[in-house]
Amino acid sequence: MTTQESRPNHQTNSNQKDKMKENINDSGSPSTSNLASAEESSQEQKNHNAVCIILIGMAGSGKTTFLQRLNSYLHTNKKSPYVLNLDPAVSKLPFQANIDIRDTVDYKQVMKQYNLGPNGGILTALNLFTTKFDQVLNYIEKRIESTDYIIMDTPGQIEIFTWSASGTIITDAVASSVPSVVAYIIDTPRTTSPATFMSNMLYACSILYKTRLPFLLVFNKTDAQPHDFALEWMQDFESFQQALANQKDTNDLEGGSGYMSSLMNSMSLVLDEFYKNLRAVGCSAMTGAGMKEFFDAVEQARQEYETDYRPELIKRQEERQKLKEAQKAENLNKLVQDMRLSNSKNVPIDPAALRPEEENEWQEPDGETLDRRDVAELPIPGDEWPRKSKLNSFGTEDDCMGGSWPTPR
């Protein structure tokens, strides 16, 4: 594979050299325009960077099928993606994954070993995989220049990846190395209900402000239900209110008309300013409709990452580094203080530095100086019993309080 990937680069370099030779003018020097174009092309190759698409969505929204369609579309256009599967519970993948979590962690064995349920097993498997994610990141960084898209499929249980520590670590690690876009997959036929639509918008806003990455709404299954109504509800607040009122009149609100109507009204008033500006496209994983619009939106999100999110990411990394250095300096100061206190307590007494009255106290009858440790072992004056305990006839320590019996006559 390495040989095949290196051939196009060699061919491109040779073509550039041939073009520069052909464009040399009569004076023997290349023209300025040709030099500029050659420098721009080489700079574009140098700055070429893949974009990572993180697919997130509720169970049944069609994430895996949508990824299969993306994979097929890119292969058709001769742009092979680098695919990662982070769902340990999937039984069969309809595509070939370059990195599969199931090759590292056995989901069923994790459930059996740690006595966990399905969701706990997925979360634990993802945590175990995260401990080795630095190796995964090395593989991703090696493929940045040879591929255009890195696609990551996440578990169907949305809260396991979005709100867990492992999901945050994976997202931050990838976003710090590769321009990343979060694609939130929505089941369009299920979103025709105002309550379900508002729930999806609430999830989308929470994920957006949790990840702080360019965000893209993908209304999937448009072959079964067009997504025009959803775009209208997102852009027009009154249109959503009218749909909510119509459903209230038909008494078809989920969970009761009075409570749900009041809740949906309140949520739409609060969230309207947040989701109305979100980038949204309609796609069909079954027919392949909307694939071009999806990748156009991904390219726009990539530019947004470079202009808005990368400076913020660098700023957060610098703040984190400053905090780490401050913590390191504080720990070092504490260690130095502890070492000074420890040394001051263990300094031996110099007999030459003692006053005459102190020197008499620290001298033995033979004239040698006592050690502090020897003094600690001396019996207390007036104490009838020695400090060291003795074993009685029962083999236990004698506390000198009548614990040993007298010898029988």
C-alpha positions in Angstrom: 0.0 0.0 0.0 2.9 2.4 0.8 4.3 1.8 -2.7 1.0 2.5 -4.4 0.4 5.7 -2.4 3.9 7.0 -3.2 3.7 6.6 -7.0 1.1 9.4 -7.6 3.3 11.9 -5.6 6.4 11.0 -7.7 4.4 11.4 -10.9 3.0 14.7 -9.9 6.5 16.1 -9.0 7.9 14.9 -12.4 5.0 16.6 -14.2 5.6 19.9 -12.4 9.3 19.7 -13.4 8.4 19.1 -17.0 6.0 22.0 -17.1 8.6 24.3 -15.6 11.1 23.2 -18.2 8.6 23.8 -21.0 7.8 27.3 -19.7 11.4 28.5 -19.5 11.7 31.7 -21.7 14.4 32.6 -24.1 16.6 34.1 -21.5 16.9 30.8 -19.8 14.8 31.7 -16.7 11.3 30.6 -15.9 8.5 33.2 -16.2 7.1 34.8 -13.0 3.5 33.5 -13.6 4.6 29.9 -14.1 6.8 30.1 -10.9 3.9 31.5 -9.0 1.5 28.8 -10.2 4.0 26.1 -9.4 4.5 27.5 -5.9 0.8 27.7 -5.3 0.3 24.1 -6.4 3.1 22.9 -4.2 1.7 24.9 -1.3 -1.8 23.4 -1.8 -0.3 19.9 -1.7 1.6 20.9 1.5 -1.5 22.3 3.1 -3.7 19.5 2.1 -5.6 18.1 5.0 -8.3 15.6 5.4 -11.6 16.4 7.2 -13.0 14.1 9.9 -16.8 13.6 9.9 -18.2 12.4 13.2 -21.6 10.8 12.7 -23.8 11.1 15.8 -27.5 10.2 16.0 -30.2 8.3 17.9 -30.7 4.6 17.6 -32.6 3.8 14.4 -31.8 7.1 12.7 -29.7 5.3 10.0 -26.2 6.3 10.9 -24.5 3.0 9.7 -26.6 2.9 6.5 -25.8 6.5 5.9 -22.1 5.8 6.3 -22.4 3.0 3.9 -23.8 5.4 1.3 -21.1 7.9 2.0 -18.5 5.2 1.5 -20.0 4.1 -1.8 -20.4 7.6 -3.1 -16.7 8.5 -2.3 -15.4 5.3 -3.9 -17.5 6.0 -7.0 -15.8 9.4 -7.2 -12.4 7.8 -6.6 -12.0 9.4 -3.1 -11.5 6.5 -0.8 -12.3 7.5 2.8 -10.6 6.3 6.0 -13.4 4.7 8.1 -13.5 4.1 11.8 -16.2 2.1 13.6 -16.6 2.9 17.3 -19.8 0.8 17.9 -18.7 -2.4 19.7 -22.2 -3.8 19.8 -22.9 -3.9 16.0 -23.2 -7.4 14.7 -22.4 -6.8 11.1 -21.0 -3.8 9.2 -22.2 -3.1 5.6 -18.9 -1.5 4.8 -15.2 -2.2 5.3 -13.8 -0.3 8.3 -10.1 0.6 8.4 -10.2 0.6 12.2 -12.8 -1.4 14.1 -13.3 -1.3 17.8 -14.4 -4.9 17.7 -10.9 -6.0 16.7 -9.6 -4.5 20.0 -12.5 -5.1 22.5 -14.9 -8.0 22.8 -18.2 -6.4 23.8 -19.8 -9.6 25.0 -16.8 -10.7 26.9 -16.8 -7.3 28.6 -20.4 -7.7 29.7 -19.6 -11.2 31.0 -16.4 -10.3 32.8 -17.7 -7.1 34.5 -21.3 -8.3 35.0 -22.7 -5.4 33.0 -25.8 -4.8 30.9 -25.9 -3.7 27.2 -25.4 0.0 27.8 -22.8 -0.6 30.5 -20.9 -3.0 28.3 -20.8 -0.4 25.4 -19.6 2.3 27.7 -16.9 0.1 29.3 -15.8 -1.2 25.9 -15.5 2.4 24.7 -13.5 3.3 27.8 -11.1 0.5 27.2 -10.7 1.5 23.6 -10.0 5.1 24.6 -6.9 4.0 26.6 -5.3 2.9 23.2 -6.6 5.8 21.2 -3.2 7.5 20.9 -2.3 4.6 18.6 -5.4 5.2 16.6 -4.5 8.9 16.3 -1.1 8.0 14.9 -2.8 5.9 12.2 -5.1 8.8 11.4 -2.3 11.4 11.2 -0.4 9.1 8.8 -3.4 9.1 6.4 -4.1 12.8 6.5 -2.3 13.6 3.3 -3.4 10.5 1.4 -7.2 10.8 1.9 -9.8 13.5 1.8 -12.3 12.2 4.3 -12.1 10.4 7.6 -15.5 9.1 8.7 -16.2 8.0 12.2 -19.3 5.9 13.2 -20.4 6.2 16.8 -22.6 3.9 19.0 -26.4 4.2 18.6 -26.8 5.0 22.2 -26.2 8.7 21.7 -25.6 9.6 25.4 -22.8 7.0 25.7 -20.6 8.8 23.2 -21.8 12.4 23.7 -21.8 12.7 27.5 -19.1 10.2 28.5 -15.5 11.0 29.3 -14.3 8.6 26.6 -16.4 10.3 23.9 -15.1 13.7 24.9 -11.5 12.4 24.8 -11.9 10.9 21.4 -13.6 14.0 20.0 -11.1 16.4 21.4 -8.1 14.3 20.3 -9.3 14.0 16.7 -10.3 17.7 16.5 -6.9 18.8 17.7 -5.2 16.9 14.9 -7.7 17.0 12.0 -10.4 19.5 10.9 -13.5 17.9 12.3 -17.2 18.2 11.6 -20.1 16.8 13.7 -22.9 15.4 11.6 -26.1 14.8 13.6 -28.3 12.3 11.8 -32.1 12.8 12.2 -34.8 10.3 11.4 -37.0 12.5 9.2 -40.3 10.4 9.3 -40.2 10.4 13.1 -39.6 14.2 13.2 -43.0 15.1 11.7 -44.3 15.4 15.2 -43.6 18.8 16.8 -42.6 17.1 20.1 -40.0 14.9 18.4 -38.7 17.7 16.2 -38.2 19.9 19.3 -36.4 17.0 21.1 -34.0 16.6 18.2 -33.4 20.3 18.1 -32.6 20.2 21.9 -30.2 17.3 21.4 -28.6 19.1 18.5 -28.0 22.3 20.5 -26.6 20.4 23.4 -24.2 18.4 21.3 -23.2 21.6 19.4 -22.2 23.4 22.6 -20.7 20.3 24.2 -18.3 19.6 21.3 -17.7 23.2 20.1 -17.2 21.9 16.6 -18.8 22.9 13.2 -22.2 21.3 13.2 -24.3 19.8 10.4 -27.9 18.6 10.6 -28.6 15.7 8.3 -32.3 14.8 7.8 -32.0 11.2 6.7 -34.7 9.0 5.0 -35.9 11.8 2.8 -37.1 9.1 0.3 -39.8 8.2 2.8 -40.5 11.7 4.1 -39.3 15.0 2.5 -37.6 17.3 4.9 -39.0 20.6 3.7 -41.3 20.9 6.7 -38.4 20.6 9.1 -36.4 23.4 7.3 -39.5 25.6 7.5 -40.0 24.9 11.2 -36.3 25.8 11.8 -36.5 29.1 9.9 -40.0 30.2 10.7 -41.1 30.3 14.3 -44.7 31.0 13.5 -44.9 28.0 11.2 -43.9 25.7 14.0 -46.4 27.4 16.3 -49.1 26.8 13.7 -48.2 23.2 13.4 -48.2 22.9 17.2 -51.7 24.5 17.4 -53.0 22.2 14.7 -51.8 19.1 16.5 -53.2 20.5 19.7 -56.6 20.8 18.0 -56.5 17.2 16.8 -55.5 16.2 20.4 -52.6 14.3 18.9 -49.8 15.6 21.1 -47.5 13.0 22.7 -47.8 12.9 26.4 -51.0 15.0 26.8 -52.2 18.2 25.1 -51.9 20.7 27.9 -48.5 19.9 29.3 -46.8 19.2 26.0 -48.2 22.2 24.3 -46.9 24.5 27.0 -43.5 22.8 27.0 -43.1 22.9 23.3 -44.1 26.6 23.2 -41.5 27.4 25.9 -38.8 25.4 24.2 -39.4 26.9 20.8 -39.2 30.4 22.3 -35.9 29.6 23.9 -34.2 27.4 21.3 -35.3 29.3 18.2 -32.3 31.6 18.1 -30.0 28.6 18.5 -31.1 26.2 15.9 -32.4 28.6 13.2 -28.8 29.2 12.0 -27.7 25.6 12.0 -26.5 24.2 8.6 -29.0 21.5 7.5 -29.2 19.2 4.5 -31.6 16.4 3.4 -30.3 13.0 2.4 -31.4 9.5 1.7 -29.2 6.6 2.7 -31.3 4.3 0.6 -31.3 6.2 -2.8 -28.2 8.3 -2.4 -30.0 11.6 -2.9 -28.4 14.7 -1.4 -24.9 13.3 -1.2 -23.4 16.2 -3.2 -25.2 18.8 -1.0 -23.9 17.0 2.1 -20.3 17.2 1.0 -20.7 20.8 0.0 -22.0 21.5 3.5 -19.0 19.6 4.9 -16.6 21.8 2.9 -18.3 24.9 4.3 -18.1 23.5 7.8 -14.4 22.8 7.2 -13.7 26.4 6.3 -15.7 27.4 9.4 -13.4 25.2 11.5 -10.3 26.9 10.1 -11.5 30.4 10.7 -13.5 30.1 13.9 -12.8 26.8 15.7 -9.0 26.4 15.3 -8.1 29.7 17.0 -10.4 28.8 19.8 -8.9 25.4 20.0 -5.4 26.8 20.2 -6.5 29.2 22.8 -7.9 26.5 25.0 -4.8 24.4 24.6 -2.6 27.3 25.6 -4.8 27.9 28.7 -4.6 24.2 29.6 -0.9 24.2 29.2 -0.5 27.3 31.4 -2.7 25.7 34.1 -0.7 22.5 33.9 2.6 24.5 34.3 1.2 26.4 37.2 0.1 23.2 38.9 3.5 21.7 38.3 5.2 24.7 39.8 3.0 24.5 42.8 3.7 20.8 43.4 7.4 21.5 43.0 7.3 24.2 45.7 5.4 21.9 48.0 8.0 19.2 47.5 10.9 21.6 48.2 9.2 22.8 51.4 8.6 19.2 52.5 12.3 18.3 51.8 13.5 21.3 53.8 11.3 20.4 56.8 12.4 16.8 56.6 16.1 17.8 56.5 15.7 20.1 59.4 14.2 17.3 61.6 16.9 14.8 60.7 20.0 17.1 61.2 22.4 15.4 63.8 23.4 17.4 66.8 27.0 18.8 66.7 28.5 18.5 70.2 30.8 21.5 69.5 27.7 23.7 68.9 26.2 22.9 72.3 26.4 25.2 75.3 28.2 23.8 78.4 25.0 23.0 80.3 23.6 21.2 77.3 26.8 19.3 76.7 26.6 17.8 80.2 23.1 16.6 79.5 24.1 14.8 76.3 27.2 13.1 77.6 27.5 9.6 79.0 29.7 8.7 82.0 32.4 7.5 79.6 32.5 10.9 77.9 30.8 9.9 74.7 27.9 11.9 73.3 24.5 10.4 73.3 22.4 10.1 70.2 18.8 11.3 70.2 17.6 7.9 69.1 19.4 6.3 72.1 17.6 8.7 74.5 14.2 7.7 73.0 14.9 4.0 74.0 15.9 4.8 77.7 13.3 4.0 80.4 11.4 6.9 81.9 12.7 7.8 85.4 10.5 6.4 88.1 8.9 3.9 85.8 9.0 0.4 87.4 8.5 -1.6 84.2 10.8 -1.5 81.2 9.3 -0.2 78.0 10.0 -3.3 76.0 7.3 -5.9 76.4 8.1 -9.5 77.3 6.4 -12.7 76.3 4.5 -14.5 79.0 3.8 -18.2 79.3 0.9 -18.0 76.9 3.2 -16.7 74.2 1.6 -13.3 74.2 3.0 -9.9 75.2 3.0 -9.2 78.9 1.5 -5.8 79.6 2.8 -5.9 83.2 -0.7 -5.5 84.5 -1.3 -9.0 85.8 -1.7 -10.6 82.4 0.6 -13.6 83.2 -0.5 -16.4 85.6 1.7 -17.5 88.6 3.6 -20.7 88.2 1.6 -23.5 89.8 3.2 -25.3 92.8 
